[in-house]
Amino acid sequence: MNELLQKYAGQQGVSFLDLMKDRLRKYVEWDFWMGRVGGVVLPLEMLRSILEATDDTKLTKAARDSAIHSREWLNFRFKRKDHEAFLEWISLLSKYARTIKYDMQSDGRSFKVTARHNLGQKWSDYLREFTIVEFEDLFNIVPQVAATENSLVVEWTFPQEYSRSN
């Protein structure tokens, strides 16, 4: 196994130690938690096929149900359900699940997240519905959401009285 890991490190142009730190970080940030909740690894083409085969009404219901359950996930994973945990969750999804790549702009109270993907309109529709329900459930606000075939733009502003403990 050591030889194989040395080979992987060389292919990535990093030291063996850096490769090990990266793998350990992924385990702590992602794999450990996915193992506890039963996460799965699914090639993106398979996900795209599932999305395309799913009726729009069922996909909308699945997005809404998933959003409601994500409150439990945030509390389980981060021990809190605030906007910082939510933003960290987006970062981890982008980094490890690789279903989106995103950019974020913020002044500390107003946010704009632009998420890009290659999974088509149904994934954008799923993410739009998920996001709207998620924000209503977690933060009691309605974000502005625009979805295209391969992107989602979400904009929101937290009320002045919003605190980290919400």
C-alpha positions, -999 to 999 in steps of 0.1 A, spaced: 0 0 0 29 24 8 42 21 -28 8 28 -42 4 59 -20 38 71 -30 28 66 -66 -4 86 -61 15 114 -44 39 116 -73 11 116 -99 -5 146 -80 28 164 -77 27 165 -39 47 149 -11 36 117 6 29 137 38 8 162 19 -12 135 3 -18 119 37 -29 152 53 -53 157 24 -68 122 28 -71 126 66 -88 160 61 -113 145 37 -120 117 62 -126 141 90 -146 166 70 -166 143 48 -162 105 49 -166 100 86 -199 119 85 -212 103 53 -205 69 69 -226 79 99 -256 90 79 -254 64 51 -241 87 23 -234 71 -11 -209 77 -39 -226 80 -72 -210 89 -106 -225 121 -119 -237 104 -151 -258 80 -130 -272 109 -110 -281 127 -143 -298 95 -156 -318 92 -124 -328 129 -126 -339 126 -162 -360 95 -154 -378 112 -125 -411 129 -129 -410 166 -122 -436 164 -95 -417 136 -77 -385 155 -80 -400 186 -65 -414 166 -36 -379 149 -31 -363 183 -30 -387 196 -5 -384 165 17 -346 167 15 -346 203 25 -367 196 56 -343 168 66 -312 189 61 -320 208 93 -313 175 112 -282 170 92 -268 204 99 -275 200 136 -259 165 136 -228 175 116 -221 210 128 -240 209 162 -258 241 151 -281 252 123 -271 287 115 -260 304 83 -223 297 89 -230 260 91 -251 262 60 -223 280 41 -198 254 54 -221 226 41 -222 242 6 -184 244 7 -181 207 17 -207 196 -10 -187 214 -36 -154 201 -24 -163 164 -19 -196 155 -35 -187 176 -65 -222 181 -77 -217 219 -78 -189 244 -81 -197 278 -66 -187 313 -60 -199 335 -32 -200 372 -27 -210 387 7 -209 419 27 -216 399 59 -253 402 58 -262 400 21 -251 370 1 -250 359 -35 -241 323 -44 -236 312 -79 -235 275 -83 -225 258 -115 -229 221 -125 -232 199 -156 -263 179 -146 -290 198 -166 -322 216 -159 -337 190 -136 -307 193 -111 -312 231 -113 -349 227 -106 -342 203 -77 -316 227 -62 -340 257 -66 -368 240 -48 -344 226 -21 -329 260 -15 -362 279 -12 -376 253 13 -342 252 32 -341 290 37 -377 291 47 -372 263 72 -338 273 86 -339 311 84 -375 321 79 -365 341 48 -373 337 11 -342 339 -11 -342 351 -47 -334 321 -68 -327 320 -106 -321 286 -122 -308 279 -157 -299 246 -173 -265 244 -156 -265 270 -129 -283 284 -99 -280 319 -85 -292 325 -49 -294 359 -33 -305 367 2 -302 391 30 -304 383 67 -325 406 88 -306 431 110 -318 412 141 -306 378 128 -281 362 152 -257 333 150 -278 313 174 -309 311 151 
